[in-house]
């Protein structure tokens, strides 16, 4: 079992920045990769960024150069630094942990980009 708790969402103006955090607890030694996904109203959940246990990162084309995923192994925490935010980044952002047999999800945190 893995528990994920996200924080850091909120309302920000276009061009602004936010930093999301996701703290993992439980059988964290089994985690192969962690990532962030997002779901906007009326749309499917989509990948934003992932980071493997070896530190390899991947990003959606729409966020490359603006978002950075990182982790603090000592604190079992994954971060998503979001810069140059756009209205189209508005969504609920979910933390994900991938284990061999299944995925775990956090409860989600709302990010709203609006003037």
N, C-alpha and C positions, 0 to 999 in steps of 0.2 A: 504494500500500500504506500502511496505517495500522496501527500497533501501539498497543495500549491495555494499561496495567498498573494494576490496582486495588490499593488498600491501605486499611487502617483498620477492617476488620471485627473481630468478636470477640464475647465474651459480656458481656452487660450486664443489669442488673436492670430490671424494669418501672419506667417513669418516668425511666430514665436516658437518656444521650445518647451518640451516636457520630458521628464525622465520617469519611466515605469520601472517598478521593481517587482520581482517574484521570488518569494522565499519558499524553498522546498524543504519538506520534512518527511520522515518515514524511512522507507528502504531506498535512500538516495543513492546508495552504492550501485544500484541496478539501473540507474538512469544512463541511457546511451547518448541522448541529445535533449536539449531544451530549446524552446522557441516561443515566438509570439505569433499569434494569428489575430485577425480582426474580422468583424462582421458588421457591415452597415445595414441600416433598415432596408428590407426588401432584397437583400443580396446574400449570396452564399458566403460562408466563412472562407477566408483566404489566408495563405501564408504571408507573413511579413518578414520574418528573419528567424534563422535557427543557428545554434552553436552546438557542436558535438563535444563529447567528453575529451576529445583531442584538441579542441579549440578551433576546428574548422567552421567557418561561418558562411551562410548563404543569405541572400536578400532577394526580395521581390524587386523586379525592375522599377516599379513605381516608387520605391523608397531608397534605392541605391544613391549614395552620396549625401543623403539627408539623415538617415537613421543608422545607428550603430548598436549592435548587440554585444554584450560583454558579460562576464561572470566573475563572481568572487567565490572561489571554492571554499575558502575558510568559513564564509557565512552562508554557504549553500544558496546563493542568491544570483539571479540573472537579471540584467538590466537592459532596458531599451531606451537609448538616448535618441530623442526625436527632435530634429532641428528643421528650420524652414517649413514649418507645418502649413498645410494647405486645407481648405475646407473639405476637400475630398478625402482627407485622412480621418474625418469624423467617423467613429465607429466604437463598438465595444471591443476592447482588446483582451485577448485570452492568453494566459500562459499555458504552455504545453510541455509535458515531459514524456519522452518516448522510452519505454522499456521493451524488452524482448517480446513480451507477449501482449502488451496493450499500451494505450496512451492514457495519460491522466490530464485533467484540465482544471484550471482555476475557475473562480466564479465570474471573472471578467471585471474590467474597469472601464468606465466610459471616458472617451476622449472626444471633446467637441471643439472644433476649430471654427470660430465665427467672430465677426466684428460687431 
